[in-house]
Structure formats: structure tokens, C-alpha cells
Amino acid sequence: MQRRDFLKALGGLTGGLVVQHALGSKALGETLTGLAGSAGASRASKLGGSLFVVHSDLHNHSLISGDAEGEPHAALGDIKARGIDVACMTEHAVSGKDHGQYTCPTWQDGGCRFIEGINANDWATMAMIADEAYEPGTFVSFRGFEYSTPTVGHINVWFGKDFTDPAHEEALATPRAVSEAWRVFPQSKPVADQFQNAPDTAMITPFYEWLSSAPGTAPLGGGNDAIAGFNHPGYFGNFQDFLFHARAAQYMKLIEAFNPINSDADYFWYGAERGVPNPFNACFNAGWRVGFTGVSDEHSGVYGQPNKGRGGLWVSDLTRDGVRRAIESKRTFATLEPALRLDATANGVPMGSSLPAPLSPVTIALDISRGPHWIDKPITVEVVGPGADGPRLLELFEITVPPEAKPPMTLTVQPQGPWMFLRFIDPDRPNHPLAKPPFNNGGAFAYASPWYFD
């Protein structure tokens, strides 16, 4: 039996725990990778515990999607070679469910595949591709899809048995959708602009109902065996102003903070020049309790490129079950930096978690490292909280990255409202072109998932 087959069998029989005990960080490597000619940060947190950090890229595309390059069977191996430990190919689901295998069976960039996206045959093949790349203890891959609407928003769905698409959930063909055609066909912009104020009959609720239903539910199946996340918020829609759905909230776990599909990866500023509400402020104020991730959303076929976004997950074991538990815990972060380690607690509660609303300031314990080359590097920490018209800067801390042997840093902050998160700034990175006070302190390179206060 080959080593890969042995590990898969062992992981399936034991939920991956034996794999972790037997191989642990030795198979994975004790430090994060992805830096050319330099060691990355250790995978162990200074805040203690048995979890270790891995880097993820949960949003990528290949020829299967219809608007991307990239050989589907090679993509996951390319991603792994770039220092990513967890990856998913989330091909576009548009209108091909139940018929695309007959009307548009060929993988291609454009043509009918662009209109239809994935079909039933693709969905089965995507599972096989993910299974071939999966090596418990070393590299985790799994199947997912991107629910891709023209105007309501895009959502990644991971780990589910079923898939659905906007054509089946009342969110594809609407008058307003014409206004988005220029993104794909730039020459159509003069015509598309005439439809900017057209009625938009697309809704997000049917998708949330699907996500909240059991697989196999008549007539369109269901996705409550899966977990999901908000993609590039604002780009192609903002989920009907982040309309809250209590049942779907059990399955929505992440929001992308970094995604380079719209040229600049940092979504803190998306649409600010057009008066679009800050997506994080809008999402969290609407009641969603999700963690941050970063992705490359690669369409070029060149995977794992630097400065394109990746996520950090604190896992108990590097298996599919371990990764899913990490995403569900929301002890996650988003970053542009390969080999970055980031962990934080508030009064001992990990980032991404809920805790009672404090009457007095909380103590944040912070662990951040990117290996030896970042020791003594100055960075700025913005503590961000809710506001009526946009996020508020609660505190600003100037720190330097400590050596590995030094204890975690501590910051004292008074929360003001139902949530709070940390935004990390590199003074050597330029401000975002849309940046304005008080958030014009340099370019962001990481986000720690919010704390939510009950």
C-alpha cells in the first residue's frame, strides 16, 4: 500500500487524530513556508494550547468554471507547492445544474461554459480531483463551489454533498443583471450603464433556504451538511445589504478580507468612492458572526502567487475534519503575507469567538511572527469597532514584532458595541488609494477575526 493510501485510510478510520499524533508537524514542517530563501514563522502559538497554524486558499478556479484558465487536475498540486496547506477549487455554479452535462459538457474559458458553470458530471469530477490531492497530515483539499450571481453576491460553499446555482434559486436573470455585463464584455458598458437603476428582482433568501435544508430535500436538494462564506463583499452584490437569515447563520462561517479579483485585495475600502457601505461594518452590524479569510480567487491558471491573499487556520489536526472544525471555530485570520503566524485572545477568549459584553477594558494577548526577517519590524495595530456609517477606530497601537523567545504582547482596549477586530498595518506598504483618516496609517496586511460581545 502506498503512503498516501495508508494515510487516507488512517485518517478516515480515526477522524485524523492518529495521523496527527503519528506525524504531527514533522510531516508538515515545523515552520510555515512560502517565502523564497527565508524561513517562516513557527506553527505553534505563543498563547499556548495544542492547535497549530496552517495557511489556506479556499477560493480558486480552473477551466471548469468557464471564465478561468488552469488545468483542473494540476491546480491543487501547484497551490501546495506555493506553501499552502489547505486548498479548495470553488468552480462557478451559474445555471448548469441538472442539464449542463448535456448542453455544455466541455471545459473551456468562455462560450456556453461561461453561462452555465458547473454541472452534475463536473461536481463528481471535482470530488475525485480533491480526493487525489488529499494527503492527511500534509495537505488538505476538498470539494466546493462558488454560488455566482450577477447582482446579489457570490458565496463559497464547502464540504457539501449537493450544489445549487442562481438559476435554480431565483437570482440569475434580472433586469439589473444587464448592468453587470460590462465586467465580462467591456465593450457593452455604454449599454450596460443604462440598466444600473433597473429593477433587481434577485433575492438571497432562496439560497439561504437551500443552505438551511437537508441534502436531497425536494425539489432542489439542500446544503446543511456544508459550511459557507461571503466572497469579495460588494463585488457582484452585497447579499441584499447583508440581509440576516437566522437558520443560514449556522452555516455561514467566513468573509473574505483579501481577494485580488478587483485589482486591490483589501475589501475594507471596496466601493468607498461610490458610497458603498464598508462591507465588514455592514456584515457584522447585520448580525452575521463570521471570521476572516484571505484568498487568491485565481483565474489566470498561475496558482499561489504572492501578495494575493491567503487564510490562516488554527487546527487540531491537518485532516478534512480538522480543517472544518477550524473554520467553524472562526479562529482564523486573513493575510497577504506568506508564512505569517497570527493569534489573539481577548480576556483569554480566542479571536472569532463570543464573550459577555465587558463593562471594563479587555486585555488582548497578541502573537504575531513571520520568521527571523521580521524580528523588530514595526507594525501598526488598528482596533476596529462598529459605527453607524462606517467602522470606528477604537485604538491605535504601534508595536514591533518580538523575537520567538519573547512572551506574547498585551494590549488594553475598551470595546464599544457588539463586535471588535484587529487590522494590521505595515508602514512600508502604501495606503490604499481610497484610504482616509483615521484609517490612513499604511497598507493592511492582515486581519484577525472579530470578537463578538453578547
C-alpha positions as a printed Julia matrix, in Angstrom:
454×3 Matrix{Float64}:
   0.0    0.0     0.0
   1.32   3.45   -0.89
   1.89   6.01    1.86
  -0.87   8.29    0.55
  -3.43   5.44    0.57
  -2.35   4.42    4.08
  -2.75   7.95    5.4
  -6.16   8.35    3.81
  -7.37   5.11    5.34
  -5.94   6.01    8.72
  -7.5    9.46    8.61
 -10.89   8.07    7.68
 -10.88   5.47   10.46
  -9.82   7.79   13.23
 -11.03  11.22   12.18
  -7.42  12.16   11.58
  -6.36  12.18   15.23
  -3.98   9.25   14.88
  -2.43  10.84   11.81
  -1.69  13.99   13.78
  -0.26  12.1    16.75
   1.86   9.91   14.48
   3.09  12.58   12.09
   2.19  15.95   13.58
   4.33  18.85   12.47
   7.14  16.52   11.32
   5.29  15.63    8.13
   4.03  19.17    7.72
   7.16  21.03    8.74
   7.64  22.96   11.96
   7.53  26.35   10.23
   5.2   27.93    7.71
   6.55  28.01    4.16
   6.1   30.05    1.0
   8.95  32.54    1.49
  11.73  32.48   -1.09
  15.07  31.98    0.61
  13.81  32.56    4.14
  12.3   30.59    6.99
   8.76  31.42    8.03
   7.14  31.55   11.45
   6.8   28.57   13.74
   3.4   26.9    13.59
   2.95  26.9    17.38
   1.15  29.75   19.12
   2.77  31.65   21.97
  -0.7   31.75   23.52
  -0.49  28.05   24.35
  -2.7   25.1    23.55
  -2.31  22.17   21.21
  -3.5   23.84   18.0
  -1.1   24.72   15.19
  -1.45  27.14   12.3
  -1.81  26.26    8.63
  -2.28  28.5     5.61
  -5.28  28.12    3.34
  -6.59  29.27   -0.03
 -10.26  28.37   -0.15
 -11.21  30.13   -3.42
  -9.72  29.16   -6.8
 -10.88  28.45  -10.35
  -9.85  26.4   -13.37
 -11.18  25.74  -16.86
 -14.17  24.04  -15.26
 -15.52  27.44  -14.18
 -15.91  28.86  -17.67
 -14.1   32.17  -17.02
 -10.68  30.92  -15.96
  -7.52  29.21  -17.16
  -5.77  26.42  -15.29
  -5.64  22.66  -15.73
  -8.07  21.22  -13.15
  -6.04  18.13  -12.3
  -2.81  20.11  -11.75
  -4.15  23.13   -9.86
  -4.14  21.74   -6.31
  -0.57  20.45   -6.66
   0.53  23.88   -7.86
  -1.13  25.53   -4.86
   0.54  23.14   -2.42
   3.94  23.89   -3.98
   3.49  27.56   -3.05
   3.35  26.91    0.69
  -0.42  26.5     1.06
  -1.5   23.68    3.38
  -5.27  23.72    2.71
  -6.89  24.47   -0.65
 -10.18  24.23   -2.48
 -11.2   24.68   -6.11
 -14.52  26.52   -5.94
 -15.71  26.42   -9.52
 -18.56  28.73  -10.56
 -22.14  27.48  -10.28
 -24.33  29.61  -12.57
 -27.08  27.77  -14.43
 -25.88  24.29  -15.39
 -27.38  22.19  -12.6
 -29.43  19.24  -13.95
 -28.71  19.88  -17.65
 -25.2   21.26  -18.26
 -23.68  17.81  -18.69
 -25.72  17.55  -21.9
 -25.82  21.17  -23.15
 -22.23  22.2   -22.33
 -20.03  19.24  -21.33
 -16.65  20.67  -22.41
 -14.33  22.54  -20.04
 -13.43  25.87  -21.61
 -12.76  29.52  -20.87
 -15.84  31.21  -22.32
 -18.68  30.1   -24.56
 -21.58  28.15  -23.09
 -19.43  27.17  -20.1
 -19.33  30.82  -19.01
 -23.14  30.94  -18.95
 -23.68  27.55  -17.33
 -20.77  26.91  -14.97
 -20.59  23.51  -13.34
 -22.91  20.57  -13.93
 -23.53  17.18  -12.31
 -20.62  15.48  -14.1
 -18.26  18.29  -13.09
 -19.42  18.05   -9.49
 -18.49  14.36   -9.39
 -15.14  15.01  -11.09
 -14.35  17.82   -8.65
 -14.72  15.35   -5.78
 -12.27  12.95   -7.43
  -9.74  15.73   -8.09
  -9.91  16.83   -4.45
  -9.56  13.23   -3.23
  -6.49  12.64   -5.41
  -4.69  15.63   -3.89
  -5.7   14.98   -0.27
  -2.83  13.83    1.97
  -3.88  13.85    5.65
  -1.15  15.32    7.8
   0.47  17.13    4.85
  -2.12  18.74    2.56
  -5.9   19.04    2.78
  -8.13  19.51   -0.26
 -11.88  19.18   -0.55
 -14.7   19.99   -2.92
 -16.57  23.28   -3.02
 -18.43  25.59   -5.38
 -18.98  29.31   -5.81
 -22.63  30.33   -5.95
 -22.2   33.1    -8.55
 -24.94  35.67   -9.13
 -24.72  38.86  -11.22
 -26.14  41.23   -8.59
 -26.78  39.57   -5.21
 -23.25  38.4    -4.44
 -21.04  35.31   -4.56
 -20.82  32.69   -1.81
 -18.41  29.79   -1.46
 -19.85  26.52   -0.18
 -17.51  23.81    1.14
 -17.84  20.15    2.22
 -21.42  19.62    0.97
 -22.94  16.69   -0.9
 -25.17  18.84   -3.14
 -24.66  22.01   -5.14
 -27.08  24.59   -6.46
 -26.88  27.64   -8.71
 -28.53  31.06   -9.13
 -30.75  29.89  -11.99
 -32.43  27.49   -9.58
 -32.59  29.99   -6.68
 -34.26  33.0    -8.39
 -31.06  35.06   -8.59
 -29.77  34.93  -12.16
 -31.82  36.6   -14.93
 -32.99  40.03  -13.75
 -33.11  43.46  -15.41
 -30.37  44.76  -13.12
 -28.13  41.87  -14.14
 -27.64  43.51  -17.54
 -25.78  46.34  -15.79
 -23.04  43.9   -14.78
 -22.41  42.57  -18.3
 -19.56  45.03  -18.89
 -17.4   43.22  -16.32
 -17.15  40.33  -18.77
 -17.78  42.16  -22.05
 -16.19  45.65  -21.6
 -17.43  46.8   -24.99
 -21.01  46.53  -23.67
 -20.51  49.16  -20.95
 -22.43  52.0   -22.67
 -25.48  49.76  -22.92
 -24.98  48.12  -19.53
 -24.81  51.51  -17.81
 -28.39  52.2   -18.89
 -29.55  49.37  -16.64
 -27.87  50.5   -13.4
 -31.18  51.64  -11.92
 -33.28  48.85  -13.4
 -35.33  46.72  -11.01
 -33.44  43.92   -9.33
 -35.74  41.02   -8.59
 -32.93  38.71   -7.48
 -33.09  37.53   -3.87
 -30.64  35.91   -1.49
 -33.27  34.2     0.67
 -33.86  31.19   -1.64
 -30.16  30.34   -1.42
 -30.24  30.65    2.36
 -33.24  28.34    2.44
 -31.29  25.84    0.36
 -28.27  26.16    2.65
 -30.5   25.52    5.66
 -32.16  22.41    4.18
 -31.0   18.79    4.28
 -29.29  17.27    1.23
 -31.81  15.57   -1.02
 -34.69  17.82    0.05
 -37.24  18.15   -2.78
 -37.11  19.73   -5.26
 -33.58  21.25   -5.35
 -31.64  19.47   -2.63
 -30.05  21.21    0.32
 -26.78  22.24    1.84
 -26.99  21.98    5.61
 -24.17  19.43    5.62
 -21.91  22.21    4.29
 -20.38  25.45    5.54
 -20.08  28.67    3.56
 -18.55  32.13    3.34
 -19.18  35.58    1.84
 -16.94  36.26   -1.17
 -15.45  39.65   -2.27
 -18.26  41.5    -0.45
 -19.8   44.23   -2.57
 -18.34  43.0    -5.85
 -21.28  41.5    -7.77
 -23.56  42.49   -4.89
 -23.68  42.74   -1.11
 -26.15  39.98   -0.28
 -29.16  42.33   -0.18
 -27.41  44.59    2.29
 -26.33  41.51    4.27
 -29.94  40.52    4.9
 -29.78  38.33    8.01
 -31.15  34.79    7.94
 -31.09  33.08   11.33
 -31.0   29.49   10.07
 -28.38  30.19    7.4
 -26.24  31.94   10.02
 -25.5   28.49   11.48
 -23.6   27.64    8.29
 -22.08  30.98    7.2
 -18.6   30.97    8.76
 -16.21  33.27    6.86
 -15.95  36.55    4.96
 -13.13  37.42    2.59
 -10.99  40.34    3.76
  -8.41  39.94    1.0
  -9.35  38.98   -2.56
  -7.44  40.45   -5.54
 -10.16  39.86   -8.16
 -10.97  43.6    -8.13
  -7.29  44.63   -8.5
  -6.8   45.79   -4.88
  -7.05  42.9    -2.48
  -8.2   44.81    0.65
 -12.0   44.86    0.87
 -12.04  47.31    3.76
 -12.26  50.07    1.14
 -14.33  48.37   -1.54
 -16.73  50.81   -3.22
 -15.94  53.7    -0.86
 -15.68  56.14   -3.77
 -19.27  55.23   -4.74
 -20.69  55.39   -1.26
 -20.86  51.62   -0.83
 -21.03  50.84    2.92
 -17.94  49.28    4.48
 -18.66  45.56    3.99
 -17.31  44.39    7.34
 -19.2   47.02    9.32
 -22.38  46.2     7.36
 -21.98  42.43    7.75
 -21.28  42.38   11.47
 -23.89  45.03   12.27
 -26.49  42.94   10.43
 -25.89  40.11   12.9
 -23.62  37.76   10.98
 -20.89  36.25   13.13
 -18.19  35.19   10.71
 -14.41  35.03   10.71
 -11.92  36.5     8.25
 -10.09  34.71    5.47
  -7.89  35.73    2.56
  -7.95  34.1    -0.87
  -6.35  34.39   -4.29
  -9.56  33.74   -6.28
  -7.18  32.69   -9.02
  -8.46  32.73  -12.62
  -5.14  33.0   -14.5
  -4.03  29.41  -14.01
  -0.92  30.57  -12.1
  -1.73  29.5    -8.55
  -0.39  30.6    -5.16
   1.0   33.92   -6.35
   2.46  36.19   -3.64
   0.54  39.18   -2.3
  -2.78  37.77   -3.47
  -4.35  36.74   -0.19
  -4.43  33.61    1.95
  -6.06  32.48    5.15
  -4.76  31.24    8.47
  -6.48  28.39   10.33
  -5.73  27.11   13.81
  -6.24  23.36   13.54
  -6.02  20.39   15.87
  -5.02  18.07   13.02
  -4.44  18.51    9.33
  -7.37  16.49    8.03
 -10.66  17.45    6.43
 -12.42  17.11    9.77
  -9.74  19.18   11.49
  -9.96  21.93    8.87
 -13.73  22.01    9.03
 -13.64  22.34   12.81
 -11.14  25.2    12.49
 -13.34  27.08   10.03
 -16.38  26.54   12.22
 -14.5   27.85   15.25
 -13.63  31.05   13.29
 -10.21  31.14   14.97
  -8.93  32.35   11.63
  -7.12  35.26   10.05
  -6.62  36.82    6.62
  -3.26  37.91    5.3
  -1.23  38.94    2.27
   1.96  37.59    3.83
   3.22  34.04    3.21
   4.49  32.3     6.35
   2.71  34.67    8.78
   1.52  33.4    12.17
  -1.22  35.4    13.89
  -3.16  34.55   17.04
  -5.03  36.67   19.55
  -7.28  36.37   22.58
  -9.44  38.87   24.46
  -9.61  38.09   28.18
  -8.42  34.62   27.22
 -11.13  34.08   24.55
  -9.77  33.27   21.06
 -10.41  35.55   18.1
 -13.58  34.59   16.24
 -15.4   33.71   19.45
 -18.16  35.28   21.53
 -17.87  36.51   25.09
 -20.0   38.51   27.51
 -20.08  42.23   26.83
 -17.38  43.67   29.12
 -18.02  46.6    31.42
 -14.33  47.36   31.68
 -11.42  47.22   29.18
 -10.36  43.83   27.87
  -6.8   42.54   27.69
  -5.77  41.34   24.26
  -2.91  38.86   24.12
  -1.27  39.02   20.69
   1.11  36.64   18.95
   2.46  37.64   15.55
   5.51  36.43   13.63
   6.75  35.93   10.1
  10.09  34.37   10.94
  13.54  35.78   11.64
  13.43  38.51    8.99
  10.52  40.22   10.74
  12.05  40.45   14.21
  11.84  44.08   15.42
   9.81  45.09   12.38
   7.47  47.99   13.26
   3.77  47.46   12.56
   0.59  49.27   13.47
  -2.43  47.6    15.03
  -5.81  49.21   14.42
  -8.57  48.11   16.8
 -11.8   48.45   14.84
 -15.35  48.58   16.18
 -18.86  49.29   14.88
 -20.21  52.61   13.67
 -23.46  53.81   12.17
 -21.98  54.99    8.87
 -18.75  53.03    8.89
 -16.31  51.34   11.24
 -14.75  53.26   14.12
 -11.12  53.27   15.18
 -11.18  52.34   18.86
  -7.43  52.31   19.48
  -4.15  52.54   17.58
  -1.03  50.72   18.76
   2.49  50.98   17.38
   4.38  47.76   18.08
   7.43  45.85   16.9
   7.45  42.15   16.11
   9.18  40.39   19.0
  11.69  37.51   18.79
  10.29  34.0    19.12
  11.63  33.66   22.66
   9.73  36.72   23.91
   6.26  36.32   25.51
   3.07  37.48   23.75
   2.32  41.18   23.65
  -0.66  42.59   25.56
  -2.95  45.46   24.57
  -5.74  47.0    26.62
  -8.9   48.09   24.81
 -12.43  49.14   25.74
 -14.92  47.59   23.28
 -17.72  49.85   22.12
 -20.51  47.8    20.63
 -21.26  44.18   19.71
 -18.01  43.35   17.89
 -14.34  44.26   17.56
 -11.46  43.15   15.34
  -7.76  43.83   14.76
  -6.43  45.21   11.48
  -2.66  45.03   10.95
  -0.8   47.72    9.03
   2.68  47.63    7.5
   4.02  51.2     7.35
   6.17  50.13    4.41
   3.04  49.35    2.39
   1.36  52.35    0.76
  -2.08  53.47    1.85
  -4.99  52.18   -0.17
  -5.89  54.79   -2.83
  -9.24  55.35   -1.1
  -7.86  55.47    2.44
  -8.88  58.39    4.63
  -8.49  59.27    8.32
  -8.4   57.67   10.76
  -7.6   54.55    8.7
  -4.77  56.03    6.61
  -1.88  54.54    8.57
  -0.38  52.45    5.77
  -1.36  49.34    3.87
  -3.12  46.48    5.63
  -1.51  43.05    5.51
  -3.65  41.05    7.96
  -6.97  40.86    9.8
  -7.69  38.87   12.95
 -11.23  37.52   13.17
 -13.66  39.57   15.28
 -14.73  39.01   18.83
 -18.48  39.2    19.32
 -19.95  40.52   22.55
 -23.25  39.21   23.96
